[in-house]
């Protein structure tokens, strides 16, 4: 499955640079937890302070299962708390919701 998500960053060039630096050398435990949850590939793109993530997952991946795994992982919780320094929830989400799932509105396939 493919999922696309969006998130905003603080509109501060120094904070955005720090955020990108963290993502150039993501902690090994974070990478391991992503893979263990059933995410097989992930890319994040940035336009100014808007982020766009593309995730490819195994067929039985679920956000609920990933959330439960993350909640029991002290390193993931530490990473997520650190990332809130840089991130801004997109309006309209649930309390504490970071990345918002996007709806596909167009697909061109040959």
C-alpha distances in whole Angstrom, upper triangle without the diagonal:
4,7,10,13,17,20,24,26,30,31,34,34,35,32,29,31,31,27,26,28,27,23,25,26,23,25,24,23,21,19,19,18,15,14,16,13,10,9,10,11,12,14,17,19,22,24,28,26,23,20,17,14,10,8,6,5,6,6,9,8,10,12,15,15,15,17,20,19,20,23,25,24,28,26,23,25,28,25,24,28,28,26,27,30,28,26,26,24,24,26,25,23,23,26,25,21,20,17,16,13,14,13,13,16,16,15,17,16,19
4,7,10,14,17,20,23,27,28,30,30,31,29,26,28,28,24,23,26,24,21,23,24,22,24,23,23,20,18,19,18,15,15,17,14,12,10,10,9,10,11,13,15,19,21,24,23,20,17,13,10,7,6,5,6,9,9,12,10,12,12,16,16,15,18,20,20,20,23,25,25,27,26,22,25,27,24,22,26,27,23,25,28,25,23,24,22,21,23,23,21,22,25,23,20,18,15,14,11,11,11,10,14,14,13,15,15,18
4,7,10,13,17,20,23,25,27,28,29,26,24,26,26,22,21,24,23,19,22,23,21,23,23,22,19,18,19,17,14,15,17,14,12,10,12,11,10,11,12,14,17,19,21,20,17,14,10,8,6,5,7,8,11,12,13,11,11,10,14,15,14,15,19,19,18,21,23,23,25,24,20,22,24,22,20,23,24,21,22,25,22,20,20,18,17,20,19,17,18,21,20,16,15,11,10,7,8,9,9,13,14,14,16,17,21
4,7,11,14,17,20,22,24,24,26,24,21,23,23,20,19,22,21,18,20,22,20,22,23,23,19,18,20,19,15,17,19,16,15,12,14,12,10,10,10,11,13,15,18,17,13,10,7,5,5,6,9,11,15,15,17,14,14,13,16,18,16,17,20,20,19,22,25,24,26,24,21,22,24,21,19,22,23,19,20,22,20,17,17,16,14,17,17,15,18,20,19,15,13,9,8,6,6,8,8,12,13,13,16,17,21
4,7,11,14,17,19,21,22,24,21,18,21,21,17,17,21,19,17,19,21,19,21,22,22,18,18,20,18,15,17,19,17,16,14,16,14,11,10,9,10,12,14,16,14,11,8,6,5,7,8,12,13,17,18,18,15,14,12,15,17,15,15,19,19,18,20,23,22,24,23,19,20,21,19,16,19,20,16,16,19,17,14,14,12,11,14,14,12,14,17,15,12,10,6,5,4,5,9,10,13,15,16,19,21,25
4,7,10,14,15,18,19,21,18,15,18,19,15,16,19,18,16,19,21,19,21,23,23,19,19,22,20,17,20,22,19,20,17,19,16,13,12,9,10,10,11,13,11,7,6,5,6,9,11,15,17,20,21,22,19,17,15,18,20,17,17,21,21,19,21,24,24,25,23,20,20,21,18,16,18,18,15,15,17,14,11,11,9,8,11,12,11,14,16,14,11,8,5,5,7,7,11,12,15,17,18,21,23,27
4,7,10,12,15,16,18,15,13,16,16,13,14,17,16,15,18,20,18,20,22,22,18,19,22,20,18,21,23,20,21,18,20,18,15,13,10,10,10,11,12,9,6,5,7,8,12,14,18,19,23,24,24,21,19,16,19,21,18,17,21,21,19,20,23,22,23,21,18,18,19,16,13,15,15,12,11,13,11,7,7,6,6,10,12,10,13,14,12,10,6,5,6,9,10,14,16,18,20,22,25,27,30
4,7,8,11,13,15,12,10,14,14,12,13,16,16,15,18,20,19,21,24,24,20,21,24,23,20,24,26,24,24,22,24,21,17,15,12,11,9,10,9,6,4,6,9,11,15,17,21,23,26,28,28,24,23,20,22,24,21,20,24,24,21,22,26,24,24,23,20,19,20,17,15,16,15,11,11,12,9,6,5,6,6,10,13,12,15,15,13,12,9,8,10,13,13,17,19,21,23,24,27,29,33
4,6,8,10,11,8,7,11,11,9,11,14,14,13,16,18,17,20,23,23,20,21,24,23,21,24,26,25,26,23,25,22,18,16,13,12,9,10,9,5,6,7,11,13,17,19,23,25,28,30,30,26,25,22,24,26,22,21,25,25,21,23,26,24,23,22,19,19,18,15,14,14,13,10,9,9,6,4,5,8,9,13,16,15,17,17,15,14,10,11,13,16,17,20,22,24,26,27,30,32,35
4,5,8,10,7,7,11,11,10,12,15,15,16,18,20,19,22,25,25,22,24,27,25,24,27,29,28,29,26,28,26,22,20,16,15,12,12,10,7,9,11,15,17,21,23,26,28,32,34,33,30,28,25,27,28,25,24,27,27,24,25,28,26,25,23,21,20,19,17,15,15,13,11,9,8,5,6,6,10,11,14,17,17,19,17,16,15,13,14,16,19,20,24,26,27,29,31,33,36,39
4,7,9,8,8,11,12,12,13,16,17,17,20,22,22,24,28,28,25,26,30,28,27,30,32,31,32,29,30,27,24,21,17,16,12,11,8,6,9,12,16,18,22,25,28,30,34,36,36,32,31,28,30,32,28,27,31,31,27,28,31,29,28,26,24,24,23,20,19,18,17,14,13,12,9,9,9,12,13,15,19,19,21,20,19,19,16,17,18,21,21,25,26,27,29,31,33,36,39
4,6,5,6,9,10,11,12,14,16,17,19,21,21,23,27,28,25,26,30,29,27,31,33,32,33,30,31,28,25,22,18,17,13,13,10,8,12,14,18,20,24,26,30,32,36,38,38,34,33,30,32,33,30,29,32,31,28,29,32,30,28,26,24,24,22,20,19,18,16,14,14,11,9,11,11,15,16,18,22,22,24,23,21,21,18,19,21,24,24,28,29,31,32,34,35,38,41
4,6,5,6,9,10,11,12,14,15,16,19,20,23,26,27,25,25,29,29,27,30,33,32,33,30,31,27,24,21,18,16,12,12,9,9,12,14,18,20,23,26,29,32,35,38,38,35,34,31,33,34,31,30,33,32,29,30,33,30,29,27,25,25,23,21,20,20,17,15,16,13,10,13,14,18,19,21,25,25,27,26,24,23,20,20,23,25,25,29,30,31,32,33,35,37,40
4,5,5,6,9,10,11,13,14,15,17,18,21,24,26,23,24,28,28,27,30,32,32,33,30,31,28,24,22,19,18,15,15,12,12,15,16,20,21,25,27,30,32,36,38,39,35,34,31,33,34,30,30,33,32,28,29,32,29,27,25,24,24,21,19,19,18,15,14,15,12,10,13,15,19,20,23,27,26,28,26,24,24,20,21,24,27,27,31,32,34,35,36,37,40,42
4,5,5,6,9,10,11,12,14,16,16,18,22,23,20,22,25,25,24,27,29,28,30,27,28,26,22,20,17,16,13,14,12,10,13,14,17,19,22,24,28,30,33,35,35,32,31,28,30,31,27,26,29,28,24,26,28,26,24,21,20,20,18,16,15,15,12,10,11,8,6,9,12,15,17,20,24,23,24,23,20,20,17,18,21,24,25,28,30,32,33,34,36,38,41
4,5,5,6,9,10,11,12,15,15,18,21,22,20,21,24,24,22,25,28,27,28,25,26,23,19,17,13,12,10,11,9,7,10,11,14,16,19,21,25,27,31,33,33,30,29,26,29,29,26,25,28,28,24,26,28,26,25,22,20,21,19,16,16,16,13,11,12,10,7,9,12,15,16,19,23,22,24,23,20,20,16,16,19,22,22,26,27,29,30,31,32,34,37
4,5,5,6,9,10,11,13,14,17,20,22,20,20,24,24,23,25,28,28,29,26,26,23,20,17,14,14,11,13,11,11,13,13,16,18,21,23,26,28,32,34,35,31,31,28,31,31,27,27,30,29,26,27,29,27,25,22,21,22,20,17,17,18,14,13,15,12,10,12,15,19,20,23,26,25,27,26,23,23,19,19,22,24,25,28,29,31,32,33,34,36,38
4,5,5,6,9,10,11,12,14,18,19,17,18,22,22,21,24,26,26,28,25,26,23,20,18,15,15,14,16,14,13,15,14,18,18,21,23,26,28,31,34,34,30,30,27,29,29,26,25,28,26,23,25,27,24,22,19,18,19,16,14,15,15,11,10,12,10,8,12,15,18,20,23,26,25,26,25,22,21,18,19,22,24,26,29,30,33,34,34,36,37,40
4,5,5,6,9,10,10,13,16,17,15,16,19,19,18,21,23,23,24,21,22,20,16,15,12,12,11,14,13,11,12,11,14,15,18,19,22,24,28,30,30,27,26,23,26,26,22,22,25,23,20,22,24,21,20,17,16,17,15,12,12,13,10,8,10,9,6,9,12,15,17,21,23,22,23,22,19,18,15,15,18,21,22,26,27,29,30,31,33,34,37
4,5,5,6,9,10,13,16,18,15,15,19,20,18,20,23,23,24,21,21,18,15,13,10,10,9,12,12,11,13,11,13,14,17,18,21,23,27,30,30,27,27,24,27,27,23,23,26,25,22,24,26,23,22,19,18,19,17,14,15,16,13,11,14,13,10,12,15,18,19,23,25,24,25,25,22,21,17,16,19,21,22,26,26,29,29,29,31,32,35
4,5,5,7,9,11,15,17,15,15,19,20,19,21,24,24,25,22,22,20,17,15,13,14,13,16,15,15,16,15,17,17,19,20,23,25,28,31,32,28,28,26,29,28,25,25,27,25,22,25,26,23,22,18,18,19,17,14,15,16,13,12,15,14,12,14,18,20,22,26,28,27,28,27,24,23,19,19,23,24,25,29,30,32,33,33,34,35,38
4,6,6,6,8,12,13,11,12,16,16,16,18,21,21,22,20,20,18,15,14,13,14,14,17,17,16,17,14,17,16,18,19,22,23,26,29,29,26,26,23,25,25,21,21,24,22,19,21,22,19,18,14,14,15,13,10,12,13,10,9,13,12,11,13,17,19,21,25,27,25,26,25,21,20,17,17,21,23,24,28,29,32,32,32,34,35,38
4,5,5,9,11,13,11,11,14,15,14,16,19,19,20,17,17,15,12,11,9,11,12,15,16,15,15,12,14,13,15,15,18,20,23,26,27,23,23,21,24,23,20,20,23,21,18,21,22,19,19,15,14,16,15,11,13,15,12,10,14,14,12,13,17,19,20,24,26,24,25,25,21,20,16,16,19,20,22,25,26,29,29,29,30,31,34
4,6,10,12,14,13,12,15,17,16,17,20,21,22,19,18,16,13,12,11,13,13,17,17,17,18,15,16,15,17,17,20,22,25,28,29,25,26,24,27,26,23,24,26,24,21,24,25,22,21,18,17,19,18,14,16,18,15,14,17,17,15,17,20,22,24,27,30,27,29,28,25,24,20,19,22,23,25,28,28,31,31,30,31,32,34
4,6,8,11,10,10,13,15,14,16,19,20,21,18,18,16,14,14,14,16,17,20,21,20,20,18,19,17,19,19,21,22,24,28,28,25,26,24,26,25,22,23,25,22,19,22,23,19,19,15,15,17,16,12,15,17,14,14,17,17,16,18,21,23,25,29,31,28,29,29,25,24,21,20,24,25,26,30,30,33,33,33,34,34,37
4,6,8,7,7,10,11,11,13,15,16,18,15,16,14,12,13,12,15,16,20,21,19,19,16,17,15,17,16,18,19,22,25,25,22,22,20,23,22,18,19,21,18,16,19,19,16,16,12,11,14,13,9,12,14,12,11,15,16,15,16,20,21,23,27,28,26,26,26,22,21,18,17,21,22,24,27,28,31,32,31,33,33,36
4,5,5,7,9,10,11,13,14,16,18,16,17,16,15,16,16,19,20,24,24,22,22,19,20,18,19,18,20,20,22,26,25,22,23,21,22,21,17,18,20,17,14,17,17,13,13,9,9,12,11,8,12,14,12,12,16,17,17,18,21,23,25,29,30,27,27,26,22,22,19,19,23,24,26,30,31,34,35,34,36,36,39
4,5,5,6,9,10,11,12,14,16,15,15,15,15,16,17,20,22,26,27,25,25,22,22,19,20,18,19,19,21,24,24,21,22,21,22,20,17,18,19,16,14,17,17,13,13,10,11,14,13,11,14,17,16,16,19,20,20,21,24,25,28,31,32,29,29,28,25,24,21,21,24,25,27,30,31,35,35,34,36,36,38
4,5,5,6,9,10,10,12,15,14,15,16,15,17,18,22,23,27,28,26,25,22,22,19,20,18,19,18,20,23,22,19,20,19,20,17,14,15,16,13,11,14,13,9,10,7,8,11,11,10,12,15,14,15,18,20,20,20,24,24,27,30,31,27,27,26,22,22,20,20,23,24,27,30,31,34,35,34,36,36,39
4,5,5,6,9,10,11,13,12,13,13,12,14,15,18,20,24,25,23,22,18,19,16,17,15,17,16,18,21,20,17,17,16,17,16,12,13,15,12,10,13,13,10,11,7,6,10,10,8,10,13,13,12,15,17,17,17,20,21,23,26,27,24,24,23,19,19,16,16,19,20,23,26,27,31,32,31,33,34,36
4,6,5,6,9,10,12,10,11,10,10,12,14,17,20,23,25,23,22,19,18,15,15,13,14,14,16,19,19,16,17,16,18,16,13,15,16,13,12,16,16,13,14,11,10,13,14,11,13,16,16,15,18,20,19,19,22,23,24,28,29,25,26,25,22,21,18,17,20,20,23,26,26,30,30,29,31,31,34
4,5,5,6,9,10,10,11,12,13,15,17,21,23,27,28,27,25,22,21,18,18,15,15,14,15,19,18,15,17,16,18,15,12,15,15,12,11,15,14,11,13,11,10,14,15,13,15,18,18,17,20,23,22,22,25,25,27,30,31,27,27,27,23,22,20,19,22,22,25,27,28,32,32,31,33,33,35
4,5,5,6,9,9,11,12,13,16,17,21,23,26,28,26,24,21,20,17,17,14,15,13,14,17,16,13,14,13,14,12,9,11,11,8,8,11,11,9,11,9,8,11,13,11,12,16,16,16,18,21,21,20,23,22,24,27,28,24,23,23,20,19,17,17,20,20,23,25,26,30,31,30,33,32,35
4,6,5,7,6,8,9,9,12,14,17,20,23,25,23,21,18,17,13,13,10,11,10,12,15,14,11,12,11,13,12,8,11,13,10,9,13,14,12,14,12,10,13,15,12,13,16,17,15,18,21,20,19,21,21,22,26,26,22,22,23,20,18,16,14,17,17,19,22,23,27,27,27,29,29,31
4,5,6,5,6,8,10,13,15,19,22,26,28,26,24,21,19,15,14,11,11,9,10,14,13,11,13,13,15,13,10,13,15,12,12,16,16,14,17,15,13,16,18,16,16,20,20,19,22,24,23,22,25,24,26,29,29,26,25,26,23,21,19,18,20,19,21,23,24,28,28,27,29,28,30
4,5,7,9,12,13,17,19,23,25,29,31,29,27,23,22,18,17,14,13,11,11,14,12,10,12,13,14,11,9,12,12,9,11,14,13,12,15,14,12,16,18,16,17,20,21,20,23,26,25,24,26,26,27,30,30,26,25,26,23,21,20,19,21,20,23,25,26,30,30,29,31,31,33
4,6,9,11,12,16,18,21,24,27,29,27,25,21,20,16,15,12,11,9,9,12,10,7,8,9,10,7,6,9,10,7,9,12,13,12,15,15,12,15,18,16,16,19,21,19,21,24,24,22,24,23,24,27,26,23,22,23,20,18,18,16,18,17,20,22,23,27,28,27,29,29,31
4,6,9,11,15,17,21,24,27,29,28,25,22,19,16,14,10,9,6,5,8,8,6,8,10,12,9,8,12,13,11,13,16,16,16,19,18,16,18,21,19,19,22,23,22,24,27,26,24,26,24,25,28,27,24,24,25,23,20,19,17,19,17,19,21,21,25,26,24,26,26,28
4,6,7,11,13,17,20,23,26,24,22,18,16,12,10,7,6,4,6,10,10,7,10,10,13,12,9,13,15,13,13,17,18,17,19,18,15,18,20,18,17,21,22,20,22,25,23,22,23,22,23,26,26,23,23,24,22,19,18,15,16,15,17,19,19,23,23,22,24,24,26
4,7,11,14,17,21,24,27,26,23,19,17,13,11,8,6,5,7,11,12,10,13,14,17,15,13,16,18,16,17,20,21,19,22,20,18,21,23,20,20,24,24,22,24,27,25,24,26,25,26,29,29,26,26,28,25,22,21,18,19,17,19,20,20,24,23,22,23,22,25
4,7,10,14,17,20,23,23,20,16,14,10,8,6,5,7,10,13,15,12,15,15,18,17,15,18,20,18,18,21,22,21,23,20,18,21,22,19,19,23,23,20,23,25,23,22,24,23,24,27,27,25,26,27,25,22,19,16,18,16,17,19,19,22,22,20,21,21,23
4,7,10,14,17,20,19,16,13,11,7,6,5,6,9,12,15,17,14,15,14,18,17,14,17,19,18,17,20,22,20,22,19,16,19,20,17,17,20,20,17,20,22,19,18,20,20,20,24,24,22,23,24,22,19,16,13,15,14,15,17,17,21,21,19,21,21,24
4,7,10,14,16,16,14,10,8,6,5,7,9,12,16,18,20,17,18,17,21,20,17,19,22,21,19,23,24,22,24,21,18,21,21,18,17,21,20,17,19,21,18,17,19,19,19,23,24,22,24,25,22,19,16,13,15,14,15,17,17,20,20,19,20,21,23
4,7,10,13,12,10,7,6,4,6,9,12,15,19,21,22,19,19,18,21,21,18,19,23,21,19,22,25,22,23,21,18,20,20,16,16,19,18,14,16,18,15,14,16,16,16,20,21,20,22,23,20,17,14,11,13,14,14,17,17,20,20,20,21,23,25
4,7,10,10,8,6,5,6,9,12,15,18,22,24,25,22,22,21,24,25,22,22,26,25,23,26,28,26,27,24,21,23,23,19,18,21,20,16,18,19,15,14,16,17,16,20,22,20,23,24,22,19,16,13,14,15,14,17,17,19,19,19,21,22,25
4,6,7,6,5,6,9,12,15,18,21,25,27,28,25,25,23,26,27,24,24,28,27,24,27,29,27,27,25,22,23,23,19,19,21,19,15,17,17,13,12,14,15,15,18,20,20,23,23,21,19,15,13,15,16,15,18,19,20,21,21,23,25,28
4,6,5,7,8,12,14,18,21,24,28,30,31,28,27,25,28,30,27,27,30,30,27,30,32,30,31,28,25,26,26,23,21,23,21,18,19,19,15,14,14,16,15,18,20,20,23,24,23,20,17,15,16,17,16,19,19,20,20,21,23,25,28
4,6,8,11,14,17,21,24,27,31,32,34,30,30,27,30,31,28,28,31,31,28,30,33,31,31,28,26,26,26,22,21,22,20,17,17,17,13,13,13,15,14,17,20,21,24,24,22,21,17,16,17,19,18,21,22,23,24,25,26,29,32
4,7,10,13,17,20,23,26,29,31,32,28,27,24,27,29,25,25,28,28,25,27,30,28,28,26,23,23,23,20,18,19,17,14,14,13,10,9,9,12,11,14,17,17,20,20,19,17,14,13,15,17,17,20,21,23,24,25,27,30,33
4,7,10,14,17,20,23,26,28,29,25,24,22,24,26,23,23,27,27,24,26,29,27,27,25,22,23,23,20,18,19,18,14,14,15,12,10,10,11,9,13,15,15,18,19,18,15,12,11,12,14,13,16,17,19,20,22,24,27,30
4,7,10,13,17,19,23,25,25,22,21,19,22,23,20,20,24,24,21,23,26,24,25,23,20,21,21,17,16,18,17,13,14,15,11,10,10,11,11,14,16,15,18,19,17,14,11,9,10,12,12,15,16,18,19,20,23,25,28
4,7,10,14,16,20,22,23,20,19,17,21,22,19,20,23,23,21,23,26,25,26,24,20,22,22,19,17,20,19,15,16,18,15,13,13,13,12,15,17,16,18,20,18,15,12,9,10,10,9,12,13,15,16,17,19,21,24
4,6,10,13,16,18,19,16,16,14,18,19,16,17,21,20,18,21,24,22,23,21,18,20,21,17,16,19,19,15,17,19,16,14,15,14,14,17,18,17,19,20,18,15,12,9,10,9,10,13,13,16,17,17,19,21,24
4,7,10,14,15,17,14,15,14,18,18,16,18,21,20,19,22,24,23,25,23,20,22,23,20,18,22,22,18,20,22,19,17,19,18,17,20,21,19,21,23,21,17,15,11,12,10,10,12,12,15,15,15,17,18,21
4,6,10,12,14,11,12,12,15,15,13,15,18,17,17,20,22,21,23,21,18,20,22,19,18,21,22,19,20,23,21,19,20,19,19,22,22,20,21,23,21,17,15,12,13,11,12,14,13,17,17,16,19,19,22
4,7,9,12,10,12,13,16,16,14,17,19,18,18,22,23,22,25,23,20,23,24,22,21,24,25,22,24,27,24,22,24,23,22,25,25,23,24,26,24,20,19,15,16,13,14,15,14,18,18,16,18,18,20
4,6,8,6,9,11,14,13,11,15,17,15,16,20,21,20,23,22,19,22,24,21,21,24,25,23,24,27,26,24,25,24,24,26,26,23,23,25,23,20,19,16,17,14,16,17,16,20,20,19,21,20,23
4,6,6,9,12,14,13,12,16,17,16,18,21,21,21,24,23,21,23,26,24,23,27,28,26,27,31,29,27,28,27,27,29,28,25,26,28,26,23,22,19,20,17,19,19,19,22,23,21,23,22,24
4,6,9,12,14,13,14,17,18,17,19,22,23,23,27,26,23,25,28,26,25,29,30,28,29,33,31,29,30,28,27,30,28,25,26,28,27,23,23,20,20,17,18,18,18,21,22,20,22,21,23
4,6,10,11,10,11,14,15,15,17,19,20,21,25,24,22,24,27,25,24,27,29,27,28,32,31,28,29,27,27,29,27,24,24,26,25,22,22,20,20,17,19,19,20,23,24,23,25,24,27
4,7,9,7,8,11,12,12,14,16,18,18,21,21,18,20,23,22,20,24,25,23,25,28,27,25,26,23,24,26,25,22,21,23,21,19,19,16,17,14,17,18,18,22,23,22,25,24,27
4,5,5,6,9,10,11,12,14,16,17,20,20,17,19,22,21,19,22,24,22,23,26,26,23,24,21,21,23,22,19,18,20,18,16,16,15,14,13,15,16,18,22,23,23,26,26,29
4,5,5,6,9,10,10,12,14,15,18,18,15,16,19,18,15,19,21,19,19,23,22,19,20,17,18,20,19,15,14,16,15,12,13,11,11,10,14,15,18,21,23,23,27,27,30
4,5,5,6,9,10,11,13,15,18,18,15,16,19,19,16,19,22,20,20,24,24,21,22,19,20,21,20,16,15,16,15,13,14,14,14,13,17,18,21,24,26,27,30,30,34
4,5,5,6,9,10,11,13,16,17,14,15,19,18,17,20,22,21,21,25,25,23,24,22,23,25,23,20,18,19,17,16,17,16,17,16,19,21,23,26,28,28,31,31,34
4,5,5,6,9,10,11,14,14,11,12,16,15,13,17,19,17,18,22,22,20,21,19,21,23,22,18,17,18,16,14,14,13,15,14,18,20,22,25,27,27,30,30,33
4,5,5,6,9,10,13,14,10,11,14,14,12,14,17,16,16,20,20,18,19,17,19,21,20,16,14,15,12,11,12,12,14,14,18,20,23,26,28,29,32,32,36
4,5,5,7,9,12,14,11,11,15,15,14,16,19,19,19,23,23,21,22,20,22,24,23,19,17,17,15,15,16,16,18,18,22,24,26,30,32,32,35,35,38
4,6,5,7,10,11,9,10,14,14,13,16,18,18,19,22,23,21,23,22,24,26,25,21,20,20,17,16,17,17,19,19,23,25,27,30,32,32,35,35,38
4,5,5,8,9,6,7,10,10,9,12,14,14,15,19,19,18,20,19,21,23,23,19,18,17,14,14,14,14,17,18,21,24,26,30,32,32,35,35,38
4,6,8,10,8,7,11,12,10,12,15,15,16,19,20,19,20,19,22,24,23,19,17,16,13,14,15,16,18,20,23,26,28,32,34,34,37,38,41
4,6,9,8,8,11,13,13,14,17,18,18,21,23,22,24,23,25,27,27,23,21,20,17,18,18,19,22,23,26,29,31,35,37,37,40,40,43
4,6,5,6,9,10,11,12,14,15,17,20,21,20,23,22,25,27,28,24,22,21,18,18,18,19,22,23,26,29,31,35,37,36,39,39,42
4,6,5,6,9,10,11,12,14,16,18,20,20,22,22,25,28,28,25,23,21,18,19,18,20,23,25,28,31,33,37,39,39,41,42,45
4,5,5,6,9,10,11,12,14,16,18,18,21,21,25,27,28,25,23,22,18,19,18,19,22,24,27,30,32,36,37,37,40,40,43
4,5,5,6,9,10,10,12,15,16,16,18,18,21,24,25,21,20,19,15,15,14,15,19,20,23,27,28,32,34,34,36,37,40
4,5,5,6,9,10,11,13,15,15,17,17,20,23,23,20,18,17,13,14,13,15,18,20,24,27,30,33,35,35,38,39,42
4,6,5,6,9,10,12,14,14,17,18,21,24,25,22,21,19,15,16,15,17,21,23,26,29,32,35,37,37,40,41,44
4,5,5,6,9,10,12,12,15,16,19,22,24,21,20,19,15,15,13,15,18,20,23,27,29,32,34,34,36,37,40
4,5,5,6,9,10,10,12,13,16,19,20,17,16,15,11,11,10,11,15,18,21,24,26,30,31,32,35,36,39
4,5,5,7,10,10,12,13,17,19,21,18,17,15,11,13,11,14,17,20,23,27,29,32,34,35,38,39,43
4,5,6,8,9,13,14,18,21,23,20,20,18,14,15,13,15,19,21,24,28,30,33,35,35,38,39,42
4,5,6,6,10,12,15,18,20,17,18,16,12,13,10,12,15,18,21,24,26,29,31,32,34,36,39
4,5,5,7,9,13,15,17,15,15,13,10,11,9,11,15,18,20,24,26,29,31,32,35,37,40
4,6,8,11,15,17,20,18,18,16,13,14,12,14,18,21,23,27,29,31,33,35,37,39,42
4,7,10,13,16,19,17,18,17,14,14,11,13,16,19,21,24,26,29,30,32,34,36,39
4,7,9,12,15,14,15,14,11,11,8,9,12,16,17,21,23,25,28,29,32,34,37
4,6,9,12,11,13,12,10,10,7,9,11,15,16,20,22,24,27,29,31,34,37
4,6,9,7,9,9,8,7,5,7,8,12,14,17,20,22,25,27,30,32,36
4,6,6,10,10,10,8,7,8,7,11,12,15,18,19,22,24,27,30,34
4,6,9,10,11,10,10,11,10,13,13,16,19,20,23,26,29,32,36
4,7,9,11,10,11,12,9,12,12,14,18,19,22,25,29,31,35
4,7,8,6,8,9,7,10,12,14,18,19,23,25,29,31,35
4,6,5,9,10,9,12,14,17,20,22,26,28,31,33,37
4,6,9,12,12,15,17,20,24,26,29,31,34,37,40
4,6,10,11,14,17,20,24,26,29,31,34,36,39
4,6,7,10,13,16,20,22,25,27,30,32,36
4,6,10,12,16,19,22,24,26,29,31,34
4,7,9,13,16,18,21,22,25,27,30
4,6,10,13,15,18,20,23,25,29
4,7,10,13,15,17,20,22,26
4,6,9,12,14,17,19,23
4,6,9,11,15,17,21
4,6,8,11,14,17
4,7,11,13,17
4,7,10,13
4,6,10
4,7
4
